[in-house]
Amino acid sequence: MGAQGSTLEVVNNAASPARDAPGRVLSSGLTGLRDRVSAIGGHLHTGSDGDTFVLRAFVAAGVGVDA
């Protein structure tokens, strides 16, 4: 039986790679999101296949819920 919790999946089938620009940091914020999800015991998976990008975040049930 798998872990109980919530999974969010976002798929963008028209993604384009980040472009370098003067003064721009090549980060889409995924590192920060991975850190925040990890801090509450979850995990984040990102990947791409051609022009399709997938982001999937999982957080166990009950995380962030006040008793």
mmCIF file of the N, C-alpha and C atoms, coordinates in Angstrom:
data_MODEL
# 
_entry.id   MODEL 
# 
loop_
_atom_site.group_PDB 
_atom_site.id 
_atom_site.type_symbol 
_atom_site.label_atom_id 
_atom_site.label_alt_id 
_atom_site.label_comp_id 
_atom_site.label_asym_id 
_atom_site.label_entity_id 
_atom_site.label_seq_id 
_atom_site.pdbx_PDB_ins_code 
_atom_site.Cartn_x 
_atom_site.Cartn_y 
_atom_site.Cartn_z 
_atom_site.occupancy 
_atom_site.B_iso_or_equiv 
_atom_site.pdbx_formal_charge 
_atom_site.auth_seq_id 
_atom_site.auth_comp_id 
_atom_site.auth_asym_id 
_atom_site.auth_atom_id 
_atom_site.pdbx_PDB_model_num 
ATOM 1   N N  . MET A 1 1  ? 0.855  -1.171 0.000   1.00 0.00 ? 1  MET A N  1 
ATOM 2   C CA . MET A 1 1  ? 0.000  0.000  0.000   1.00 0.00 ? 1  MET A CA 1 
ATOM 3   C C  . MET A 1 1  ? 0.903  1.237  0.000   1.00 0.00 ? 1  MET A C  1 
ATOM 4   N N  . GLY A 1 2  ? 0.631  2.188  -0.810  1.00 0.00 ? 2  GLY A N  1 
ATOM 5   C CA . GLY A 1 2  ? 1.441  3.399  -0.918  1.00 0.00 ? 2  GLY A CA 1 
ATOM 6   C C  . GLY A 1 2  ? 1.163  4.377  0.207   1.00 0.00 ? 2  GLY A C  1 
ATOM 7   N N  . ALA A 1 3  ? 2.046  5.356  0.321   1.00 0.00 ? 3  ALA A N  1 
ATOM 8   C CA . ALA A 1 3  ? 1.877  6.394  1.334   1.00 0.00 ? 3  ALA A CA 1 
ATOM 9   C C  . ALA A 1 3  ? 0.638  7.220  1.055   1.00 0.00 ? 3  ALA A C  1 
ATOM 10  N N  . GLN A 1 4  ? -0.064 7.602  2.118   1.00 0.00 ? 4  GLN A N  1 
ATOM 11  C CA . GLN A 1 4  ? -1.238 8.447  1.960   1.00 0.00 ? 4  GLN A CA 1 
ATOM 12  C C  . GLN A 1 4  ? -0.816 9.899  2.047   1.00 0.00 ? 4  GLN A C  1 
ATOM 13  N N  . GLY A 1 5  ? -1.336 10.687 1.144   1.00 0.00 ? 5  GLY A N  1 
ATOM 14  C CA . GLY A 1 5  ? -1.005 12.100 1.112   1.00 0.00 ? 5  GLY A CA 1 
ATOM 15  C C  . GLY A 1 5  ? -1.592 12.738 -0.122  1.00 0.00 ? 5  GLY A C  1 
ATOM 16  N N  . SER A 1 6  ? -1.008 13.835 -0.502  1.00 0.00 ? 6  SER A N  1 
ATOM 17  C CA . SER A 1 6  ? -1.483 14.577 -1.673  1.00 0.00 ? 6  SER A CA 1 
ATOM 18  C C  . SER A 1 6  ? -0.364 14.718 -2.684  1.00 0.00 ? 6  SER A C  1 
ATOM 19  N N  . THR A 1 7  ? -0.722 14.567 -3.940  1.00 0.00 ? 7  THR A N  1 
ATOM 20  C CA . THR A 1 7  ? 0.224  14.750 -5.030  1.00 0.00 ? 7  THR A CA 1 
ATOM 21  C C  . THR A 1 7  ? -0.315 15.826 -5.950  1.00 0.00 ? 7  THR A C  1 
ATOM 22  N N  . LEU A 1 8  ? 0.547  16.751 -6.317  1.00 0.00 ? 8  LEU A N  1 
ATOM 23  C CA . LEU A 1 8  ? 0.227  17.788 -7.290  1.00 0.00 ? 8  LEU A CA 1 
ATOM 24  C C  . LEU A 1 8  ? 1.107  17.553 -8.493  1.00 0.00 ? 8  LEU A C  1 
ATOM 25  N N  . GLU A 1 9  ? 0.510  17.483 -9.670  1.00 0.00 ? 9  GLU A N  1 
ATOM 26  C CA . GLU A 1 9  ? 1.285  17.313 -10.892 1.00 0.00 ? 9  GLU A CA 1 
ATOM 27  C C  . GLU A 1 9  ? 0.903  18.404 -11.879 1.00 0.00 ? 9  GLU A C  1 
ATOM 28  N N  . VAL A 1 10 ? 1.908  19.078 -12.416 1.00 0.00 ? 10 VAL A N  1 
ATOM 29  C CA . VAL A 1 10 ? 1.709  20.126 -13.407 1.00 0.00 ? 10 VAL A CA 1 
ATOM 30  C C  . VAL A 1 10 ? 2.487  19.720 -14.649 1.00 0.00 ? 10 VAL A C  1 
ATOM 31  N N  . VAL A 1 11 ? 1.819  19.719 -15.796 1.00 0.00 ? 11 VAL A N  1 
ATOM 32  C CA . VAL A 1 11 ? 2.463  19.355 -17.056 1.00 0.00 ? 11 VAL A CA 1 
ATOM 33  C C  . VAL A 1 11 ? 2.310  20.513 -18.020 1.00 0.00 ? 11 VAL A C  1 
ATOM 34  N N  . ASN A 1 12 ? 3.421  20.920 -18.610 1.00 0.00 ? 12 ASN A N  1 
ATOM 35  C CA . ASN A 1 12 ? 3.425  21.989 -19.613 1.00 0.00 ? 12 ASN A CA 1 
ATOM 36  C C  . ASN A 1 12 ? 3.968  21.388 -20.899 1.00 0.00 ? 12 ASN A C  1 
ATOM 37  N N  . ASN A 1 13 ? 3.098  21.200 -21.895 1.00 0.00 ? 13 ASN A N  1 
ATOM 38  C CA . ASN A 1 13 ? 3.530  20.577 -23.139 1.00 0.00 ? 13 ASN A CA 1 
ATOM 39  C C  . ASN A 1 13 ? 4.010  21.585 -24.171 1.00 0.00 ? 13 ASN A C  1 
ATOM 40  N N  . ALA A 1 14 ? 4.248  22.813 -23.751 1.00 0.00 ? 14 ALA A N  1 
ATOM 41  C CA . ALA A 1 14 ? 4.777  23.835 -24.666 1.00 0.00 ? 14 ALA A CA 1 
ATOM 42  C C  . ALA A 1 14 ? 5.895  24.616 -23.976 1.00 0.00 ? 14 ALA A C  1 
ATOM 43  N N  . ALA A 1 15 ? 6.665  23.913 -23.141 1.00 0.00 ? 15 ALA A N  1 
ATOM 44  C CA . ALA A 1 15 ? 7.742  24.573 -22.394 1.00 0.00 ? 15 ALA A CA 1 
ATOM 45  C C  . ALA A 1 15 ? 8.894  24.934 -23.314 1.00 0.00 ? 15 ALA A C  1 
ATOM 46  N N  . SER A 1 16 ? 9.539  26.028 -22.976 1.00 0.00 ? 16 SER A N  1 
ATOM 47  C CA . SER A 1 16 ? 10.748 26.410 -23.700 1.00 0.00 ? 16 SER A CA 1 
ATOM 48  C C  . SER A 1 16 ? 11.867 26.576 -22.688 1.00 0.00 ? 16 SER A C  1 
ATOM 49  N N  . PRO A 1 17 ? 13.101 26.309 -23.097 1.00 0.00 ? 17 PRO A N  1 
ATOM 50  C CA . PRO A 1 17 ? 14.204 26.421 -22.146 1.00 0.00 ? 17 PRO A CA 1 
ATOM 51  C C  . PRO A 1 17 ? 14.409 27.858 -21.679 1.00 0.00 ? 17 PRO A C  1 
ATOM 52  N N  . ALA A 1 18 ? 14.948 28.004 -20.460 1.00 0.00 ? 18 ALA A N  1 
ATOM 53  C CA . ALA A 1 18 ? 15.256 29.341 -19.938 1.00 0.00 ? 18 ALA A CA 1 
ATOM 54  C C  . ALA A 1 18 ? 16.302 29.988 -20.825 1.00 0.00 ? 18 ALA A C  1 
ATOM 55  N N  . ARG A 1 19 ? 16.169 31.263 -21.024 1.00 0.00 ? 19 ARG A N  1 
ATOM 56  C CA . ARG A 1 19 ? 17.125 31.995 -21.843 1.00 0.00 ? 19 ARG A CA 1 
ATOM 57  C C  . ARG A 1 19 ? 17.950 32.901 -20.939 1.00 0.00 ? 19 ARG A C  1 
ATOM 58  N N  . ASP A 1 20 ? 19.242 32.954 -21.236 1.00 0.00 ? 20 ASP A N  1 
ATOM 59  C CA . ASP A 1 20 ? 20.136 33.801 -20.455 1.00 0.00 ? 20 ASP A CA 1 
ATOM 60  C C  . ASP A 1 20 ? 19.895 35.256 -20.812 1.00 0.00 ? 20 ASP A C  1 
ATOM 61  N N  . ALA A 1 21 ? 19.933 36.110 -19.818 1.00 0.00 ? 21 ALA A N  1 
ATOM 62  C CA . ALA A 1 21 ? 19.790 37.551 -20.018 1.00 0.00 ? 21 ALA A CA 1 
ATOM 63  C C  . ALA A 1 21 ? 20.700 38.233 -19.008 1.00 0.00 ? 21 ALA A C  1 
ATOM 64  N N  . PRO A 1 22 ? 21.217 39.400 -19.340 1.00 0.00 ? 22 PRO A N  1 
ATOM 65  C CA . PRO A 1 22 ? 22.097 40.094 -18.403 1.00 0.00 ? 22 PRO A CA 1 
ATOM 66  C C  . PRO A 1 22 ? 21.447 40.281 -17.035 1.00 0.00 ? 22 PRO A C  1 
ATOM 67  N N  . GLY A 1 23 ? 22.140 39.862 -15.972 1.00 0.00 ? 23 GLY A N  1 
ATOM 68  C CA . GLY A 1 23 ? 21.643 40.034 -14.619 1.00 0.00 ? 23 GLY A CA 1 
ATOM 69  C C  . GLY A 1 23 ? 20.609 39.022 -14.178 1.00 0.00 ? 23 GLY A C  1 
ATOM 70  N N  . ARG A 1 24 ? 20.220 38.128 -15.059 1.00 0.00 ? 24 ARG A N  1 
ATOM 71  C CA . ARG A 1 24 ? 19.197 37.147 -14.713 1.00 0.00 ? 24 ARG A CA 1 
ATOM 72  C C  . ARG A 1 24 ? 19.851 35.881 -14.189 1.00 0.00 ? 24 ARG A C  1 
ATOM 73  N N  . VAL A 1 25 ? 19.331 35.384 -13.088 1.00 0.00 ? 25 VAL A N  1 
ATOM 74  C CA . VAL A 1 25 ? 19.791 34.118 -12.547 1.00 0.00 ? 25 VAL A CA 1 
ATOM 75  C C  . VAL A 1 25 ? 18.988 33.019 -13.225 1.00 0.00 ? 25 VAL A C  1 
ATOM 76  N N  . LEU A 1 26 ? 19.666 32.014 -13.745 1.00 0.00 ? 26 LEU A N  1 
ATOM 77  C CA . LEU A 1 26 ? 18.967 30.942 -14.457 1.00 0.00 ? 26 LEU A CA 1 
ATOM 78  C C  . LEU A 1 26 ? 18.347 29.957 -13.466 1.00 0.00 ? 26 LEU A C  1 
ATOM 79  N N  . SER A 1 27 ? 17.375 30.414 -12.729 1.00 0.00 ? 27 SER A N  1 
ATOM 80  C CA . SER A 1 27 ? 16.643 29.579 -11.797 1.00 0.00 ? 27 SER A CA 1 
ATOM 81  C C  . SER A 1 27 ? 15.175 29.910 -11.922 1.00 0.00 ? 27 SER A C  1 
ATOM 82  N N  . SER A 1 28 ? 14.378 28.884 -12.075 1.00 0.00 ? 28 SER A N  1 
ATOM 83  C CA . SER A 1 28 ? 12.947 29.107 -12.175 1.00 0.00 ? 28 SER A CA 1 
ATOM 84  C C  . SER A 1 28 ? 12.269 28.977 -10.818 1.00 0.00 ? 28 SER A C  1 
ATOM 85  N N  . GLY A 1 29 ? 13.081 28.889 -9.766  1.00 0.00 ? 29 GLY A N  1 
ATOM 86  C CA . GLY A 1 29 ? 12.519 28.761 -8.431  1.00 0.00 ? 29 GLY A CA 1 
ATOM 87  C C  . GLY A 1 29 ? 12.290 27.329 -8.002  1.00 0.00 ? 29 GLY A C  1 
ATOM 88  N N  . LEU A 1 30 ? 12.685 26.376 -8.829  1.00 0.00 ? 30 LEU A N  1 
ATOM 89  C CA . LEU A 1 30 ? 12.458 24.976 -8.496  1.00 0.00 ? 30 LEU A CA 1 
ATOM 90  C C  . LEU A 1 30 ? 13.312 24.520 -7.315  1.00 0.00 ? 30 LEU A C  1 
ATOM 91  N N  . THR A 1 31 ? 14.513 25.063 -7.172  1.00 0.00 ? 31 THR A N  1 
ATOM 92  C CA . THR A 1 31 ? 15.360 24.702 -6.035  1.00 0.00 ? 31 THR A CA 1 
ATOM 93  C C  . THR A 1 31 ? 14.699 25.127 -4.736  1.00 0.00 ? 31 THR A C  1 
ATOM 94  N N  . GLY A 1 32 ? 14.181 26.342 -4.689  1.00 0.00 ? 32 GLY A N  1 
ATOM 95  C CA . GLY A 1 32 ? 13.482 26.821 -3.494  1.00 0.00 ? 32 GLY A CA 1 
ATOM 96  C C  . GLY A 1 32 ? 12.235 26.013 -3.203  1.00 0.00 ? 32 GLY A C  1 
ATOM 97  N N  . LEU A 1 33 ? 11.486 25.662 -4.233  1.00 0.00 ? 33 LEU A N  1 
ATOM 98  C CA . LEU A 1 33 ? 10.285 24.848 -4.043  1.00 0.00 ? 33 LEU A CA 1 
ATOM 99  C C  . LEU A 1 33 ? 10.667 23.469 -3.530  1.00 0.00 ? 33 LEU A C  1 
ATOM 100 N N  . ARG A 1 34 ? 11.725 22.883 -4.075  1.00 0.00 ? 34 ARG A N  1 
ATOM 101 C CA . ARG A 1 34 ? 12.193 21.570 -3.617  1.00 0.00 ? 34 ARG A CA 1 
ATOM 102 C C  . ARG A 1 34 ? 12.581 21.648 -2.134  1.00 0.00 ? 34 ARG A C  1 
ATOM 103 N N  . ASP A 1 35 ? 13.268 22.723 -1.747  1.00 0.00 ? 35 ASP A N  1 
ATOM 104 C CA . ASP A 1 35 ? 13.660 22.901 -0.341  1.00 0.00 ? 35 ASP A CA 1 
ATOM 105 C C  . ASP A 1 35 ? 12.444 23.001 0.571   1.00 0.00 ? 35 ASP A C  1 
ATOM 106 N N  . ARG A 1 36 ? 11.419 23.758 0.173   1.00 0.00 ? 36 ARG A N  1 
ATOM 107 C CA . ARG A 1 36 ? 10.225 23.926 1.009   1.00 0.00 ? 36 ARG A CA 1 
ATOM 108 C C  . ARG A 1 36 ? 9.434  22.628 1.124   1.00 0.00 ? 36 ARG A C  1 
ATOM 109 N N  . VAL A 1 37 ? 9.306  21.894 0.030   1.00 0.00 ? 37 VAL A N  1 
ATOM 110 C CA . VAL A 1 37 ? 8.581  20.614 0.065   1.00 0.00 ? 37 VAL A CA 1 
ATOM 111 C C  . VAL A 1 37 ? 9.352  19.608 0.928   1.00 0.00 ? 37 VAL A C  1 
ATOM 112 N N  . SER A 1 38 ? 10.670 19.578 0.782   1.00 0.00 ? 38 SER A N  1 
ATOM 113 C CA . SER A 1 38 ? 11.512 18.677 1.564   1.00 0.00 ? 38 SER A CA 1 
ATOM 114 C C  . SER A 1 38 ? 11.439 19.002 3.053   1.00 0.00 ? 38 SER A C  1 
ATOM 115 N N  . ALA A 1 39 ? 11.351 20.276 3.395   1.00 0.00 ? 39 ALA A N  1 
ATOM 116 C CA . ALA A 1 39 ? 11.307 20.711 4.789   1.00 0.00 ? 39 ALA A CA 1 
ATOM 117 C C  . ALA A 1 39 ? 10.090 20.162 5.525   1.00 0.00 ? 39 ALA A C  1 
ATOM 118 N N  . ILE A 1 40 ? 9.036  19.822 4.812   1.00 0.00 ? 40 ILE A N  1 
ATOM 119 C CA . ILE A 1 40 ? 7.849  19.255 5.454   1.00 0.00 ? 40 ILE A CA 1 
ATOM 120 C C  . ILE A 1 40 ? 7.724  17.752 5.168   1.00 0.00 ? 40 ILE A C  1 
ATOM 121 N N  . GLY A 1 41 ? 8.842  17.147 4.760   1.00 0.00 ? 41 GLY A N  1 
ATOM 122 C CA . GLY A 1 41 ? 8.879  15.700 4.588   1.00 0.00 ? 41 GLY A CA 1 
ATOM 123 C C  . GLY A 1 41 ? 8.378  15.195 3.250   1.00 0.00 ? 41 GLY A C  1 
ATOM 124 N N  . GLY A 1 42 ? 8.167  16.079 2.304   1.00 0.00 ? 42 GLY A N  1 
ATOM 125 C CA . GLY A 1 42 ? 7.690  15.667 0.993   1.00 0.00 ? 42 GLY A CA 1 
ATOM 126 C C  . GLY A 1 42 ? 8.822  15.532 0.004   1.00 0.00 ? 42 GLY A C  1 
ATOM 127 N N  . HIS A 1 43 ? 8.469  15.313 -1.246  1.00 0.00 ? 43 HIS A N  1 
ATOM 128 C CA . HIS A 1 43 ? 9.479  15.258 -2.290  1.00 0.00 ? 43 HIS A CA 1 
ATOM 129 C C  . HIS A 1 43 ? 8.944  15.888 -3.565  1.00 0.00 ? 43 HIS A C  1 
ATOM 130 N N  . LEU A 1 44 ? 9.851  16.398 -4.359  1.00 0.00 ? 44 LEU A N  1 
ATOM 131 C CA . LEU A 1 44 ? 9.528  17.087 -5.601  1.00 0.00 ? 44 LEU A CA 1 
ATOM 132 C C  . LEU A 1 44 ? 10.291 16.431 -6.731  1.00 0.00 ? 44 LEU A C  1 
ATOM 133 N N  . HIS A 1 45 ? 9.613  16.137 -7.814  1.00 0.00 ? 45 HIS A N  1 
ATOM 134 C CA . HIS A 1 45 ? 10.245 15.577 -9.003  1.00 0.00 ? 45 HIS A CA 1 
ATOM 135 C C  . HIS A 1 45 ? 9.971  16.524 -10.161 1.00 0.00 ? 45 HIS A C  1 
ATOM 136 N N  . THR A 1 46 ? 10.987 16.843 -10.905 1.00 0.00 ? 46 THR A N  1 
ATOM 137 C CA . THR A 1 46 ? 10.814 17.636 -12.121 1.00 0.00 ? 46 THR A CA 1 
ATOM 138 C C  . THR A 1 46 ? 11.578 16.957 -13.240 1.00 0.00 ? 46 THR A C  1 
ATOM 139 N N  . GLY A 1 47 ? 11.095 17.137 -14.437 1.00 0.00 ? 47 GLY A N  1 
ATOM 140 C CA . GLY A 1 47 ? 11.784 16.573 -15.588 1.00 0.00 ? 47 GLY A CA 1 
ATOM 141 C C  . GLY A 1 47 ? 11.186 17.069 -16.876 1.00 0.00 ? 47 GLY A C  1 
ATOM 142 N N  . SER A 1 48 ? 11.901 16.806 -17.942 1.00 0.00 ? 48 SER A N  1 
ATOM 143 C CA . SER A 1 48 ? 11.388 17.201 -19.255 1.00 0.00 ? 48 SER A CA 1 
ATOM 144 C C  . SER A 1 48 ? 11.709 16.131 -20.269 1.00 0.00 ? 48 SER A C  1 
ATOM 145 N N  . ASP A 1 49 ? 10.889 16.097 -21.295 1.00 0.00 ? 49 ASP A N  1 
ATOM 146 C CA . ASP A 1 49 ? 11.073 15.195 -22.417 1.00 0.00 ? 49 ASP A CA 1 
ATOM 147 C C  . ASP A 1 49 ? 10.738 16.004 -23.653 1.00 0.00 ? 49 ASP A C  1 
ATOM 148 N N  . GLY A 1 50 ? 11.755 16.486 -24.336 1.00 0.00 ? 50 GLY A N  1 
ATOM 149 C CA . GLY A 1 50 ? 11.508 17.370 -25.469 1.00 0.00 ? 50 GLY A CA 1 
ATOM 150 C C  . GLY A 1 50 ? 10.931 18.674 -24.975 1.00 0.00 ? 50 GLY A C  1 
ATOM 151 N N  . ASP A 1 51 ? 9.750  19.037 -25.472 1.00 0.00 ? 51 ASP A N  1 
ATOM 152 C CA . ASP A 1 51 ? 9.139  20.300 -25.066 1.00 0.00 ? 51 ASP A CA 1 
ATOM 153 C C  . ASP A 1 51 ? 8.049  20.122 -24.007 1.00 0.00 ? 51 ASP A C  1 
ATOM 154 N N  . THR A 1 52 ? 8.040  18.975 -23.320 1.00 0.00 ? 52 THR A N  1 
ATOM 155 C CA . THR A 1 52 ? 7.081  18.736 -22.241 1.00 0.00 ? 52 THR A CA 1 
ATOM 156 C C  . THR A 1 52 ? 7.812  18.748 -20.904 1.00 0.00 ? 52 THR A C  1 
ATOM 157 N N  . PHE A 1 53 ? 7.330  19.565 -19.978 1.00 0.00 ? 53 PHE A N  1 
ATOM 158 C CA . PHE A 1 53 ? 7.917  19.680 -18.645 1.00 0.00 ? 53 PHE A CA 1 
ATOM 159 C C  . PHE A 1 53 ? 6.905  19.177 -17.634 1.00 0.00 ? 53 PHE A C  1 
ATOM 160 N N  . VAL A 1 54 ? 7.364  18.387 -16.663 1.00 0.00 ? 54 VAL A N  1 
ATOM 161 C CA . VAL A 1 54 ? 6.488  17.838 -15.630 1.00 0.00 ? 54 VAL A CA 1 
ATOM 162 C C  . VAL A 1 54 ? 7.051  18.186 -14.257 1.00 0.00 ? 54 VAL A C  1 
ATOM 163 N N  . LEU A 1 55 ? 6.193  18.674 -13.375 1.00 0.00 ? 55 LEU A N  1 
ATOM 164 C CA . LEU A 1 55 ? 6.523  18.935 -11.981 1.00 0.00 ? 55 LEU A CA 1 
ATOM 165 C C  . LEU A 1 55 ? 5.550  18.122 -11.147 1.00 0.00 ? 55 LEU A C  1 
ATOM 166 N N  . ARG A 1 56 ? 6.072  17.320 -10.212 1.00 0.00 ? 56 ARG A N  1 
ATOM 167 C CA . ARG A 1 56 ? 5.214  16.519 -9.342  1.00 0.00 ? 56 ARG A CA 1 
ATOM 168 C C  . ARG A 1 56 ? 5.701  16.684 -7.905  1.00 0.00 ? 56 ARG A C  1 
ATOM 169 N N  . ALA A 1 57 ? 4.826  17.125 -7.025  1.00 0.00 ? 57 ALA A N  1 
ATOM 170 C CA . ALA A 1 57 ? 5.151  17.298 -5.611  1.00 0.00 ? 57 ALA A CA 1 
ATOM 171 C C  . ALA A 1 57 ? 4.250  16.383 -4.779  1.00 0.00 ? 57 ALA A C  1 
ATOM 172 N N  . PHE A 1 58 ? 4.829  15.737 -3.771  1.00 0.00 ? 58 PHE A N  1 
ATOM 173 C CA . PHE A 1 58 ? 4.071  14.888 -2.867  1.00 0.00 ? 58 PHE A CA 1 
ATOM 174 C C  . PHE A 1 58 ? 4.326  15.316 -1.429  1.00 0.00 ? 58 PHE A C  1 
ATOM 175 N N  . VAL A 1 59 ? 3.273  15.425 -0.644  1.00 0.00 ? 59 VAL A N  1 
ATOM 176 C CA . VAL A 1 59 ? 3.353  15.727 0.783   1.00 0.00 ? 59 VAL A CA 1 
ATOM 177 C C  . VAL A 1 59 ? 2.449  14.737 1.504   1.00 0.00 ? 59 VAL A C  1 
ATOM 178 N N  . ALA A 1 60 ? 2.953  14.121 2.566   1.00 0.00 ? 60 ALA A N  1 
ATOM 179 C CA . ALA A 1 60 ? 2.198  13.121 3.309   1.00 0.00 ? 60 ALA A CA 1 
ATOM 180 C C  . ALA A 1 60 ? 0.943  13.730 3.936   1.00 0.00 ? 60 ALA A C  1 
ATOM 181 N N  . ALA A 1 61 ? -0.061 12.894 4.137   1.00 0.00 ? 61 ALA A N  1 
ATOM 182 C CA . ALA A 1 61 ? -1.317 13.332 4.751   1.00 0.00 ? 61 ALA A CA 1 
ATOM 183 C C  . ALA A 1 61 ? -1.056 13.880 6.143   1.00 0.00 ? 61 ALA A C  1 
ATOM 184 N N  . GLY A 1 62 ? -1.749 14.945 6.493   1.00 0.00 ? 62 GLY A N  1 
ATOM 185 C CA . GLY A 1 62 ? -1.661 15.525 7.818   1.00 0.00 ? 62 GLY A CA 1 
ATOM 186 C C  . GLY A 1 62 ? -0.579 16.566 7.987   1.00 0.00 ? 62 GLY A C  1 
ATOM 187 N N  . VAL A 1 63 ? 0.301  16.723 7.033   1.00 0.00 ? 63 VAL A N  1 
ATOM 188 C CA . VAL A 1 63 ? 1.369  17.722 7.145   1.00 0.00 ? 63 VAL A CA 1 
ATOM 189 C C  . VAL A 1 63 ? 0.767  19.116 7.032   1.00 0.00 ? 63 VAL A C  1 
ATOM 190 N N  . GLY A 1 64 ? 1.121  19.965 7.979   1.00 0.00 ? 64 GLY A N  1 
ATOM 191 C CA . GLY A 1 64 ? 0.640  21.328 7.958   1.00 0.00 ? 64 GLY A CA 1 
ATOM 192 C C  . GLY A 1 64 ? -0.758 21.513 8.518   1.00 0.00 ? 64 GLY A C  1 
ATOM 193 N N  . VAL A 1 65 ? -1.329 20.440 9.062   1.00 0.00 ? 65 VAL A N  1 
ATOM 194 C CA . VAL A 1 65 ? -2.679 20.509 9.619   1.00 0.00 ? 65 VAL A CA 1 
ATOM 195 C C  . VAL A 1 65 ? -2.562 20.703 11.127  1.00 0.00 ? 65 VAL A C  1 
ATOM 196 N N  . ASP A 1 66 ? -3.195 21.743 11.643  1.00 0.00 ? 66 ASP A N  1 
ATOM 197 C CA . ASP A 1 66 ? -3.186 21.983 13.085  1.00 0.00 ? 66 ASP A CA 1 
ATOM 198 C C  . ASP A 1 66 ? -4.202 21.076 13.760  1.00 0.00 ? 66 ASP A C  1 
ATOM 199 N N  . ALA A 1 67 ? -3.783 20.477 14.884  1.00 0.00 ? 67 ALA A N  1 
ATOM 200 C CA . ALA A 1 67 ? -4.689 19.560 15.610  1.00 0.00 ? 67 ALA A CA 1 
ATOM 201 C C  . ALA A 1 67 ? -5.629 20.329 16.502  1.00 0.00 ? 67 ALA A C  1 
# 
